[in-house]
Every structure is written in structure tokens, then in C-alpha cells.
């Protein structure tokens, strides 16, 4: 369900769905991906500080995963966006 909401760009519903899934299944094989997607939703909602924290959680809790590597890149993007939010609004 979370993936559906993400594809539909329904960020509030996607956020709740990813949070619920991670709460119910914290040790699932695909939890690094779920954590990464949760961070992506936060970034899409322009909640950059929360997104950075969520990306850091992926990196810390699953350092050897593919998603930790992706989280490093998106964390930097979220930091850049937070620092340049005014520029982004000019578009």
C-alpha cells in the first residue's frame, strides 16, 4: 500500500503507510528499503531536516545495504535543498 501511495505522490498517506509497515515489521528483510522510502517521502514533502535524520538512520542501522549507499546521496541532496530552499521556490 505504501508503494501505491508513493507512486500516486500522495505523500501524507505514503508516510503513514511506511511508518506503519516499519513499526509492524522492523526486522523484515526489506526494512532498509522501507526506511529509505520513508526518508524519500519526507524529502518530497520538503521536510528536509526530518529526511536527513531518516537517511542517517538507514546509514547507521544498515551500513552494508545498497539503500545505505543511496541514502548517502539523498541525504546530501536534502541538505542542499534545506540550505537553498529559497532558490528552489523561484523556479
C-alpha positions in Angstrom: 0.0 0.0 0.0 2.9 2.4 0.8 4.3 1.9 -2.7 1.0 2.7 -4.3 0.7 5.9 -2.3 4.3 6.8 -3.2 3.6 6.2 -7.0 0.5 8.4 -6.7 2.5 11.1 -5.0 0.1 11.0 -2.0 2.9 11.9 0.4 0.9 12.0 3.6 -0.7 8.6 3.0 2.7 7.2 1.9 4.4 8.5 5.0 1.8 6.8 7.3 1.9 3.6 5.4 5.7 3.3 5.5 5.7 4.2 9.2 3.1 1.5 9.9 4.9 -1.1 7.9 8.2 -0.4 9.7 6.6 -0.4 13.1 4.8 -3.8 12.4 7.8 -5.4 10.7 11.0 -3.7 11.9 13.2 -6.7 11.2 11.8 -7.5 7.8 14.3 -8.3 5.0 13.2 -5.2 3.1 13.2 -2.8 6.1 16.2 -0.9 4.8 14.3 -0.1 1.6 11.2 0.9 3.7 13.3 3.2 5.8 14.9 4.7 2.7 11.5 5.3 1.1 10.2 6.9 4.3 13.1 9.3 4.1 12.3 10.0 0.4 8.7 10.8 1.3 9.9 13.3 3.9 12.2 14.9 1.3 9.4 15.1 -1.2 7.3 16.9 1.5 10.2 19.4 1.9 10.7 18.2 5.5 14.4 18.3 4.9 15.7 18.0 8.5 13.5 15.0 9.2 14.6 13.5 5.9 18.2 13.9 6.8 17.6 12.2 10.1 15.8 9.4 8.4 18.6 8.9 5.8 21.1 8.8 8.7 19.0 6.1 10.4 19.3 4.0 7.2 23.0 4.5 7.0 23.5 3.7 10.7 21.2 0.7 11.0 22.0 -0.9 7.7 25.5 0.3 6.7 26.2 -2.6 4.3 23.0 -2.3 2.4 22.5 -0.9 -1.1 20.0 1.5 0.4 22.6 3.0 2.8 24.6 4.0 -0.2 21.6 5.6 -1.9 20.7 7.3 1.4 24.1 9.0 1.5 23.4 10.7 -1.9 19.9 11.6 -1.0 20.9 12.9 2.4 23.3 15.3 0.7 20.5 16.4 -1.7 18.2 17.0 1.3 20.9 19.1 3.0 21.4 21.1 -0.2 17.7 21.7 -0.6 17.3 22.8 3.0 20.1 25.3 2.5 18.8 26.5 -0.8 15.0 26.4 -0.2 14.6 30.0 -1.3 16.3 29.4 -4.6 14.0 26.4 -5.3 10.9 28.5 -4.8 12.0 30.9 -7.5 11.5 28.2 -10.2 
